[in-house]
Amino acid sequence: WPQPIYTSRGCPFKCVFCIYSMETQKVRYHSPERVVTEIEEIVRRYPHQEKITIHDDLFTLSKKRLKELVDAIREAKLHKKVAFICMAKASVFDEEMAWLLRRMNVSIMTFGFESGVQRLLEYLKGSRCKVEENVRAIQVCDKYGIRVGGYFIIGTPHETYQELQQSYWFIRNHYPP
């Protein structure tokens, strides 16, 4: 059974469906040294595990921290022993992050796309999230050879049948990658 890790807890954003939005918007980070120690322990105890899922809601929230983690993982040569799966927010994801993630050996990125309809995306995540950003994140990952997974919410209050179809076609039009 694959062993995952957390490198941080919390989220600074206010999505209507999320427990963190009701609690606090504080994000707490584990040090790069602690993260490397946990990965080394998984690699040692589970040598046949090929991928480690990082369960942080927003692993790429801080580019500075991401650089520190990538450097620490590469220094320990863990990027040669396992691949990683992690999650990001499309609106704060860019090419530099994708490049860093490839250096770390991230093979799959997942995003909370939530909807292929702008009206519903704004209801769920606020006006700063755009469908175009979701498309851009998919394209950037594809450019760097990172597979993409997406999370969607079906049955948003006031969602119409036509909007449900739009989300379906958003998925179909961007699969693969």
N, C-alpha and C positions, 0 to 999 in steps of 0.2 A: 504494500500500500504506500503510495508516494508520500514522502515527507515534504510539506510546504514550510515556508517561513514568513514571518512578518518583519519588515524593517522599519515600519512606522505605524502609528495609529492615529485615526482622526482625519478630518477633512475640513478645509476652510469654506467650502461652498454650501449653499442653502438650496438643496433640491427638495421638492415637496414630498417625495416618497421615501426619504432617507432618515434613518434614526439619528445620524450625526447632526442633522439640521435641527433636531429638537433638543439636542444636548449642548454641545459646545462646538465652536469652529476652530478649536485648538488642534494643532498637529504636533505629535511627539515622535521624535526620531531616535532609532537605535544608532549607536556609533558605527562607523565602517568596520572597526575592529571586532565589534560584537557580531556584525553580520557575517564577516569572513569566518569567524570562529564557528558560528552555527552552520554555515555551508560546509566547512571542513568536517564537522561532526557528521553531517548527513552523508557526505561522500565516504567517510571512513566506515560508518555503521551500515550503510546501504550502498555498497559498491556497484550494484547493478542498476541503480536508479540513474536514468539518463537525463531527466529534466527535473528542475526544482521550480515549483510555482511560488511566486512572491505574491502573497495575498493582500498587500497594501492596496487600498482603494485608489491611490494616486501615487504610484511609485516614482513617476517623473515630475512631481510637483516642483521640486527645487533642482534647477540645472546644476548649481554649485555642488549640492550634495550628490547628485547623480554622478558627476565627474569624480568625486572622491571615492564613491563606491566602485565605479568601474576601475579606477586605478588600483584600489585595494584588491579587488577580485583578480585583476590581471597580474598584479605582483605576486599573489599567492598561486597563480596559474590555475585557478579554479575554472576559468573560461575554457580550458582544454579538457576538463573532466566532466562537466555537465553543461547542459543548455538551460535557459531560463524562460519562464512564461511570466508576464507581468501585465499590469493594468495602468492605463493612462487616461487623461481627459483630453479629448480632441482639441479643445480650444486653447490649451497650453502646450500642445505637442508640436515639435518642429523638426527640421532636418538634422540639426545638431544633436538633438536627443536621439533620433533614429540611428545616427552614426555611432554615438556612444553606446547605445544598446546593442548594436551589432558587434562592437568591440568586446562587449561583455558576454556575447554569445546568447543573446535573447533570440529565440526562434519564433515566438508567438506573442503578439501584443493584443490585449483585449481593451475595448473601449465601451463605455456606457453611451451608446448612440441614442438609446431610448425611443426615438421616432425618426421617420424620414419626412416628417411634416413640421415646418417651421412653427406654426401656431401651437402645436402640442409640445414641441421642444421648449418653447418659451414658457408654457404653463408648467412644465415639469422641472426645468432647470434655470429659468430666468432668461432675460432678453439678451444676455451676452453670449449665449450658445447659438450657433448657426449650423444648419444642415450642411452648408458649404465647408465648414471646418471639419465635419465628419468625413466628407468626401476627400478633402485634402489630407487628412490623417491616413486614410486608406492608401492614397496614392504615394505618400511619403514612405510608408511601410513597404509597399510593393517595390519601390525604387531601391530600398536597402535589403530586400530579400527577407523581410519579416512577415510571417503569416499574420492575418488579422482575424480576430473574433469580435463579435459585437453583442451587446445586451440590448434588448428592446422591451418596451412596456406596451402590452396590448390591453385595451380596455380602459384607456384614460377617460376620465369623466368628459362627456360631450364629444368623444371621438366618433366621427361618422364612418359609415361603411367605406366611403370613397377615401377617407384618410387612412383607414386600415389598409386599403389597396395600395395607396401611395407608399406606405412603409414596407409593404411586401415587395413592391417594385424597387424600392431603394435597396433592399437586400439582394434581390435577384440581379439588379444591374451592377452590383459591386461584388459579386461572387463568381469565381475567385478574384482577388486574393482573400 
